[in-house]
Amino acid sequence: MIGVYKALISLAFPLLKATYIKKRQKNGKEHPTRFNERLGLYTHQRPQGKLYWLHGASVGEAISMLPLIDKLLKEDENLSIMVTTGTLTSAEIMQKRLPKRAFHQFIPFDVPKFAKRLLEHFKPDAVLWFESELWPSLLSEVKKSGVPFILVNGRVSDKSFRTWRRFDKIAKELLGCFSLCLGQSEQDKERLAALGAKKADCVGNLKFAGMPLPVDEKKLKELKEKIGSRPVFLLSSTHFNEEEQFAACLKELQRVVHDVLVLAVPRHPNRGGEVAEMFKNKGFVTALRSKGEDITPAVEIYVADTIGEMGLWYGLSQVTFVGGSLINHGGQNFMEPGRDKNAVIVGPNMFNFVEMLAKAKVAGAVLQVNSAADAVEEAIKLFMEPEYLRERAEKAYLWTVKEAAVLDGICRVLNEELKR
């Protein structure tokens, strides 16, 4: 099946390039000066010594790599790491956050000759795949190269499992490209094995091991001076319609919690303008960061629509609601605010983090509610009871620190596999 796909995609690519890809370029979704990398044409020279190639398409997957990259580089001075991603946002974040001896390149389109070009140019000693999407040409060419090929932090949702079970021969062929599949949870491990992984294991979820987000200390100090002693409630990584659900009940928060400031950080920064406009139309005094608008004493809602500043907002807030959980999205990373000693609230739809959330709730590290109104009610309680707020923030912090130990287990398994 992979052979058939590779033949078809090679024939179809000229048409895709003239239509779909051209549209992506026109809409600014491809890098204007680095597009050749998407065709497997790389100018970055391969570093001397050992090179590992790590791939993760999304921002979340790319960020989850950072602790592992840091640890691998510290353990082996002869090692360099290449990170590939597919989006402009993830590329921008990686450019800012990758340490020395690590560099970013764009993943090529899933065409056999492009994958071969990458492998021939960089000659990686191992490939670690942090991507839930399995691209047949890329996977097949890596397998043919004979280097260790490991799926890291693999996740198989209920929906994906049902789908792959209907196409079990294709799933087996794709997963058979990996020498080892590491699942996020025991359930993921079992599902990967059932779908055809040659070797499946689980040592924990790498997202537990996240590093503290970068913070510009000068900006943090300036913002703290502007905010002063005002209590801060953060709406983090919100999606379409979630901000509007909060707009319907934030007046109650303002009525009870004197001079509270709400920080709204949409998951997709390009929505910042529409989010700010919506809050203004609902009667809130609103400022927009991308326009350079200030946090004055009169501002009630500050919409932070920038990239790479999440560490600032967690550093300024005391209570965080994590978005993607009031809609059918499955939630966003709720460990990050805990690392900054925020009390953490999530909505009902957290199916992306079922196992993590269960552990966190047992540890008292997160509060789960059913609606935006319930989240506001919890926020009011936290702000009005300082001891309760301190207790919840401390539990969130201690739990994230404890769970971060998963990194050692993942590194141990990787090192054993890469020595084979």
N, C-alpha and C positions, 0 to 999 in steps of 0.2 A: 504493500500500500504506500509506503514511503517513497519507493521508486516511482510509482505512478504519479504521486503528488509532485515530486521533484521535476519530472518531465513536463507536467502541465504548467507548473509555476514558471518554469524557464521559458516556455512558449508564450505564456500570457503576460509576462512582465513588461514587454514593450508597450502593450496596450494600457496596463495599469499605470505605467510611468507617464503616459500621455494624457491620462484622465485623472484618476484618483490622486496620484502623487503630485501631479502638477497643481491640482486644487489645494492640496496640503501646503505646497510651497507658496501659492498665492495667498493663502489664509495665514501665513506666518507660522505654520506648525513644523517647518523644517528649518534647520540652521542655515542662514544665508551664505555663509562662507565655508561650512564644513559638510555640505551635502555629499561630497564624494565619499565620506566615511560610510554613508548608508549604502554605497555601492561596493564597499570592501576596498576602497582605494585610500590607503592610509599613508600619511607623511611622517607621523610620529615614529621616531626610531625606537627599535626594541632595546630596552635596557640590558646591560650586561648581567650575567648571572641568571638566577632562577626567576621565572615569571609565572604568576598565577593570574588567570582571567576570571573575574567575577561579573556575573550579569544579573541585573534586576531592572525590570522595565519601569515600574512606578516609583514615585517619590518615597512612599513608605518602605518598599523593598530596598531601595538604594540606601536610605538612612539606616535601615536595620543592619546593613553590612558594616557600618562604620566601626562598632566595637570590635568585631572580628578582624577587620583589616588592621586596626591598631595593634591588636594582640599578636596577629601573625607576623607583622613587620618587626615588632619588638623581640619576638622569639627567634627570628632568622635575619641577620644583618645582610645576607646575600640575596634576600628576596625582594622583588618589586611586584606591584599589583596593578593590573589594568582593570578598570571598572567600565562596563558598557551599560548604557541605558538608551531608551528610545525617545524620551520627551525632552523638550527644551527646559522645562522647569526642573526636572531631575538633574539634567546636565549642569544647570546653573548652580544648584545646591552642591553637587559633587565638586565642581570647580572650586567652590569656596571652602569645603570642609575636608577634602582629602588630605592626608598627611604627606610628608615627604616620602619619596619612593613609591607613590601611588599616583596614577593619572587617569583621566577620563577620555573615552572615545565613544562615538555613537555606534550602536549595534547595526549591522547591515540588514537590509531587507532579506526576507527568508528565501533567497535564491541560491542554489548550490554553488555557482561560481563565485558569488560574493563571500559566502562562508569560507570557501577554499582560500580566497585572497587573504582574509583575516588570519587564518591559521598559518598560511605560508609566510606572511609578513611578521607576525608576532611569535610564532612557535611557542605557545604556552606550555608549561610543564604540568599544569592541571587546570581544570575548568570547574568552577563552582557556580551552579545555576540557582538563582533566588527567584525564579519567575514561575508563576502558576500557569502561564500560557506556554505550551510546548510546541516550538516551531520545528516541523519535521526536517527541513533542509539543514538547519543549524545543528540540530541534535545528531542527525545522521553523519554529517561531516566530522563533528567532534569525535563521535564513536569510531569512525574510520581512521582518525589520526592516532588512536591507541593511547591517548593520555588519560589519566584518571579523571572521571567525569561524575560529579556528585551533585545531586539535587539537595539543596539545603533549605530547611524550614518549609518543606512542602506541605501544602494544605489542600484537602479535597472536601469541598463543601457537600452538603446533602444533595443539592441540585446537580453539581458536577459528577458526583458518584453515580447518581441515577443515569445521567447522560452517558458517561463512559461505559457503564455496564451494558448499554445497548450496542456499543461499538468496542467490545472487549478485545477483539483482535488488533484493532488500531491502537488502543491503550497499551496493550502488551508490547507492541512493536516500539512505541514511543518511549515508554518507561524502560524498556530493555536497552535503551541507549546508555542509561546511567549505570555506573559500576556500583553506586550506593545511593539510596534515597533516604534522607532524613526527614521524618515527619514532624510537624509542630507538636502533635499530641499522639498518644497511643492510638486513638481512633484514626488519625491520619496515617500512621504507620501501618495499621491493619488494612486500611483501604488501599494504600499504595501497593501492598503485597497482593491483595486480592485482584488488583487491576493488572498485575504482571511485573512488578518490580523484581529484579533478580535478588536484591538484598535490601531490606528495609529495616530502619532502626528509629528510635526516638530517644533523645537525651534532653528534650525540653525545647521551648520556644525562644528563638534568638531575639525576638522583640522584647523579651524580659530584660535583655542585657544592654538596652539602649544607653548611649552615653549622654551626659547632660548636654542640652542644646546650647549652641554658641550664643554668647551675649556680648553686645557692645557695651562695655561698662560705662562709657561716657554718656551714651544715649540713655542707659538705664538710670543713671544719676539725674540727668536732666528731666526725665519723665517723672521720677519720684518727687522731685522738687515741685513740679507743676501739679501733681496729684495731691501731694501733702498727706494729710491724715485720712483722706476719703477712703471708705471701704470700696474694694474693687471686685466686681463679679464678672468673670470671663465666660463668654460663649465661644468655645473653641471649635474650629474646623466644622462650622455649620454648613449645611447644604440648603438648597432651594426649599422654601416653605418653612424651614425650622425657625428662621429669624422672625417670620411673621407670626408663628405660634407664640413666640416669646413676647412680641410687641403687644399682644392682647392681654398680657398679665404683668408686665414690668412696672406698670403704674402702682400696683400694690406693693412691690418691692421698694419703690421710691417713697411711698407713703409711710412705710414702717421703718426702713433703714435710712436714717438721715444722711443726705448728701452722697448717696451711693453713686459710683461711676460704673457703667456697664461697658466692657470692652467686647466688641463683636468682631470675630476673626473668621471670615468665610473660608471654607476649604479651598475654593477656587478664587484667587484674588481678583480675577476679571469681573467678578460679581459685586465688587465693593461699591461701585457707584449706585447700582440698583438697590443694594441693601440700605445704603445711607439715605437714599431718596424715600424708600419705604418707611423707614423710621421717622423721617421728617414729616411725611404725610400723616403719620399716626400721632403727631403732636410732640415728638421728642426733639430736644435741642441736640443736634447731631454734628459731628465733625468727621472728616474723611482724611486718613493719613496720606494717601497718594496725592492729594491736592495740597499737602503741606499745612492743613488746617490744625490749629493748636487745641490742646486740652485746656480750655479756660474753666474757671469755676462754674460757669453757666452750662457747660457741656454735660449732657446726661448720658449720651451714647457716643463712643469713639469707635469708628469702624476702621480696623487695621487691615488694609488690603495690600500688604506687601509680602515679598518672598524672603525667607531666611531670618525673620525676626520673631519667631514663635517663642524663643527663649526670653525675650523681653516681656512678653505678655504674661507668661507663667511667673516670671520674677516679680511682676507688679501686682498680681492678683492673690486673693486669699481663698476664693471659692471658684471652682471651674466646672462648667457643664460641658461635657464632651459631645460634639455633634455627630451627625450620621446615625443617631440612635432614636430620633423621634420619627424617622421615616424608614422605609424598607430598604435601608442601605447596609445595615449590620454593624454600625459603629466605627469610630476611629480609635487610635491608640490612646488609652486612658492611663497608661503608666507615666507618660511624660509629665503631666501636672503633679503627680504624686512625688516625683523626684525633686520638684521645687516646693514641696511641703504645702501643696494646695489641698483643701478638702475637695474630693472628686464626686461629681454627680453624673450619672448616665441615664439615658432613656430606656424604653422597653426593648428596642430592637438592637441587640448586641450579638447577633448570631455569627459575626466574624471572630468573636472572642469568647466562645462558650466556656471552654476549659479555664482560660485565664480569669474570666469574670467570676466563675464559681469559687476559685481559690481566693480571689480578692475579697469577695463578700464574706467568706468565712473569717478572713483576717480583719474584717472591719475597715478595709482600705477603700471601699467605694460604696456609694449610695445609689441604688437603682430605683427610678421612679417611672410612672406611667404616662406623664404628660409634662408639657412646659409649665403648666400651672402648679403641678406637684413639685417640679424642680425649683420654681420660685419660692414655694412654701418651705422647702428644705433650706434654700439659701437664706431666707429670712431667719429661720431657726438658728442656723450656723452663725450668722452675723450678730444676732441678738444674745447668743449664749457663748461668750468668748472661750470658756473652758471646753465646751462641746466642740467648737471649731478647732481648738488646739489639739484635742484628742484625735479627731478625725484626720487632721493634717499629718499628725505624727504617725498614725497607723498606716496611712497611704505611703508615707516616706519609707518607713521601716520595711514594709512589704516589698516595695520595688527594689530596695537595696538587697534584701534577702534573695529574691528571685533572680537577680542579676548574676548569681553564681552559675547559672546555666551555661554561660560562655565558656567556662573551664571544661565542662563536659563535652561541648561541641568541638572545641579545639582538640581535645584528646582523641575523639573519634576520627576527626579529619586527619590528624597527624598519622594515626595508625593506618588509615586507608591510603594516604598519599605515599607512605613508605613501601607499599606493596610493589 
